[in-house]
Amino acid sequence: MKKYLIILFIFFVYSESFSQKIKIIDGSDNPIPFVSIFDNLKKKGIITDKNGEANLEIFNDDEIIVIQHPSYEKKNLNLNEIIENNYIIKLNEKIFKIDEIVISANKWEQSKSDISSQILDLSENEIRYLNPETSAELLEKTGQIFVQKSQLGGGSPMIRGFSANRILIVLDGIRLNNAIYRSGNLHNIISIDPNVLEGAEVLFGPASVIYGSDAIGGVMDFHTKNIKFSTEKNLIFNGNSLIKYYSASNSKHFNLNLTFANKNFTSFSSISLKNFDDLKTGNKRTKEYPDYGKRLEFVEVGNSDLIVSNKNYNIQKYSGYSQINLIQKFKFKFLKNHLISYNIYFSNSSNIPRYDRLIQYTDFFSPRYSEWYYGPQKFLMNKLKLTFFNVNKLYDALAINISNQIINESRNDRKYQSNLLRSRTEKLNIYTINLDFDKKFDDKNEIYYGFELLFNKINSSAFIKNLNDNSLSSTSTRYPDGGSKYNSFASYISYKKNVSNKIKLNAGTRFSSVFLNSKFSNKEFYSFPYSNIESTFEAINGNIGFIFLPDNNHQFNYLISTGFRAPNLDDIGKVFDSEPGNIIVPNINLKPEYSINNEVNFRKIINSKHKIEASIYYSRLNNAMVRGNYQFNGKDSIVYDGEMSRVQAILNTGKAYVWGYNVSVNITLNKYINLSSTLNYNDGKDLINNKPLRHISPIFGKSSISFNKNKFRISYFINYNGKKELNSLSPSELNKLYLYTSSGSLKWLTHNLNTNINFNSLLNISVSIENILNLHYRTYSSGISAPGRSLNISCNFMF
C-alpha cells in the first residue's frame, strides 16, 4: 500500500509542476499580457493572458524556454530556473530600441528601422497617461503636433505646415477624409474616442503612395483596441470602467468596455459619454493686453435677444457640448490562418457652438450673431475585414477592408435680433474597398501592394426658419443642391530591400484617378453660368528612401517623396461666407496640387537609455490651392446674406514652399528619473503672391522631467509656444484680426504636473494640474482661449 501511495504522491507532484502557471510581471510587479513563450526551436508556444499567466504543460523539463515581448528584454530559461523563481518571472523594460514596431508606413507591422519617414507612435499606456479629453488633445499633448481650435468642440491638427484636407485621418485602416473636408480648419477628429485607443501613429510628410490624395502633410493613424484570442478553452470575460473629470471645462467623462474571448472568437463593446460645460480660461494676462480674451458679455437667447453682462469674464459663454461614442467589434478565426472581423463605430454630439463666431461684432456695440452652431455631428461606420495568412506566389498576407460611412452634419446661424434661423445640412454616404497585400520573397526583398476604390455621395439642403411662426423658406445650399458624387480608384506598390546589414532601400509608386460630378438644380439665389461641374484628375506619385544603420544605435534616413491632392467638392463647389465681407464661390477650373518633399531623419540610442531624434524637411508645392480674390459673372463683389461681399475662390496660385525641423531628446538619468524635450519649427510662403501660408504654426514644443518608481509616476512639464507677428499672418488670417492682439499671436508658456498611481491590476488613478499659474493664452489661429488652471482626475477600474 505504501508503495502505491509513494507512486501516487510522485505522480501528483510531477503533474503539479507542469500544470503550474507561470506569471510574467514588469518592474512594478504589474502583469504583462501577450508575452510570447516558446521553445528554443520555435516548434511550440503560448502567450500570457490579461493576468500575465500561461500554463507550461506543453514544455518538457529539459527544454530551454524563451520568454519574449517587444517592449521588454528577452529571457532564456530552463524549467528549473523558473521553479526557483516560484514561477514568477520579472522582465526588464527596454527603455529605447531602434526596432520599435509601427503599422502606418505600409499598413502592415514593420520595424522603425525599416522606415525612412519620421513617425510618432503612441502606446496605449502613454495615451492613458496623457489623459486627453479628445483625440485632438491627445496629439497636442505629445508636444509634436500643433492643434488649432475654433471652438471647444473641435481641434484641427497642423502637421509640417499643413492642415485640414491636406492631412489624412485613418481609423483602423479606413480613411475618414471625405469629399467635403475643407481647406480651412477641420474638427472631425473629435469623432474618434481616445478612451478606446490601443495606439496611434503620426506619419510626417507625404504618404500618397500608400494613402493617396490628401496625405500631403502627413497621416494620423488611430488604432482601437484589438482583442487577442484566448489560449484557454473556456470563454474569458473582462472589462474596464473609466471615469474622468476636468475642472476647466467642468467636463465629466465615462467609458465602459467589455471583452469576451475564446480560442476562435472575440468581442469588444464600448460606450463613452462626455459632457462639457462652458470652458473657463486663465485669469493671468499680459500687462500690454489686460483685456484680451475676456468674455465681457454674451447674447442670452429667449423670446428676444438680450445682451447680458458676464459675471465671470473668464468663462467663455457659450462653448459647452456633449458627445456619445459607441463601438462594437467582433473577430472570428477560421481555417487556421484566416480572420474575419466586423466593426461598428458610432458617434453623435449635441449642438456644438462655434465660439469664434459668437464673439464677432458688426460694430463696437452689436454682436453679429445670436446663434452659430454646428448641429449634431452624426458618424456611423460599418467595417468588414477579411485577413488571410497564406504563403503563395501572390502574397503571404492579404487584408480586404470593406466599409460604409454615413455622416450627417449641419451649420446653423441667426444674426443678432433676427427671427430668421438659417440651417444648411450635408448628408454623406461613403463606400470604400481596400485590398492590401504583403509578399516577402526572402530576408532581403519584400513588397507591399494594393488597390483602393472610394465612392462618395453627397446631398446638400438648406432652409430658413422663421422663429415667430415656425414657417420655412428656401435658401442657398452650401454645396450644389442637385447632388454630388466624388469617386476614386487607385493602385500602389511599395518595395523594401535590405541591401546589406547596414543599408536598406524603400521605393514605391501609386496611380490615382479621381472623378467629381455635381449638379446645380436651383439657380434662384445665384445665376451660375453652368448647370453642373464635372472634373477628372489623374496622378502618379512615388517615393525613394534610403536607410543607413552603421550599428544598432544609429539610424540615418533620406527620403524624397511626392504627394498630391485632388480638389474635392469643398474646394471646387461650395458657396459660403468665410468671414464677414467675403464670400467663397465655386471654381470649376481648379486643378490638383502637387508636392515634392525632401527630408533627412536621424535617430541615436545611447546605452539603451538615451534617445535623440531629429528631422529636417523641405516641401515644394506646385499648383498650390490657396484662397484668393475672384470674380463671379464678371463682378468682384456680390450681395450675400444682405451684405456686399468680396468674391473669393480657391485658386491654383502656382508655387509655394514649406520647410522646418523637429528635434526630440529623451535622457534617462537613472532607473527612476527621465528627462525629455521636443522642439518644432516650420515656415512657408506662397511664392507667387509673396504671402505667408495659412497653416504655418509658431515655434512650439514641450519639456518634462518624470519620476517613475514601482507603481507611482509623476511628471512636471512645460508647454511653450512662440510669438507670431502680424506680418507673418496669411491673408485669410488677417481677415480675422478680432481673434488676435494688435501685435499678433502672443507667445506663452504653461507649467503642469501629472501623477499616476497603479494601486494594483484592478485600479489606476491619474491626477494632474494643468496650467498651474492660470495663464490666459490663445493658440495661433484659434477662436477660443485655452483652458485656465485645471484639476484633472481619472479613475480606471478593471475587472
Beta strands, then each sheet from edge to edge (+ up, - down):
strand 1: 21-25
strand 2: 36-39
strand 3: 45-47
strand 4: 53-55
strand 5: 64-69
strand 6: 72-78
strand 7: 88-90
strand 8: 101-102
strand 9: 110-111
strand 10: 119-123
strand 11: 146-148
strand 12: 156-159
strand 13: 162-163
strand 14: 167-171
strand 15: 174-175
strand 16: 197-204
strand 17: 218-224
strand 18: 236-246
strand 19: 251-261
strand 20: 265-276
strand 21: 297-300
strand 22: 306-309
strand 23: 321-334
strand 24: 338-349
strand 25: 352-353
strand 26: 369-374
strand 27: 378-389
strand 28: 397-415
strand 29: 420-440
strand 30: 445-466
strand 31: 472-474
strand 32: 484-498
strand 33: 503-519
strand 34: 532-548
strand 35: 554-565
strand 36: 576-579
strand 37: 582-584
strand 38: 593-606
strand 39: 610-622
strand 40: 625-629
strand 41: 637-640
strand 42: 643-652
strand 43: 655-668
strand 44: 673-686
strand 45: 691-692
strand 46: 700-709
strand 47: 712-721
strand 48: 724-725
strand 49: 744-745
strand 50: 748-760
strand 51: 763-770
strand 52: 790-798
sheet 1: 4+ 1- 7-
sheet 2: 3+ 2- 5+ 6-
sheet 3: 8+ 9-
sheet 4: 10+ 16- 17+ 14+ 15-
sheet 5: 11+ 12- 13+
sheet 6: 25+ 26- 28+ 27- 24+ 23- 20+ 19- 18+ 52- 51+ 50- 47+ 46- 44+ 43- 39+ 38- 35+ 34- 33+ 32- 30+ 29-
sheet 7: 25+ 26- 28+ 27- 24+ 23- 20+ 19- 18+ 52- 51+ 50- 47+ 46- 44+ 45-
sheet 8: 25+ 26- 28+ 27- 24+ 23- 20+ 19- 18+ 52- 51+ 50- 47+ 46- 44+ 43- 39+ 38- 35+ 34- 33+ 32- 30+ 31-
sheet 9: 21+ 22-
sheet 10: 36+ 37- 42- 40+
sheet 11: 36+ 37- 42- 41+
sheet 12: 48+ 49-
end
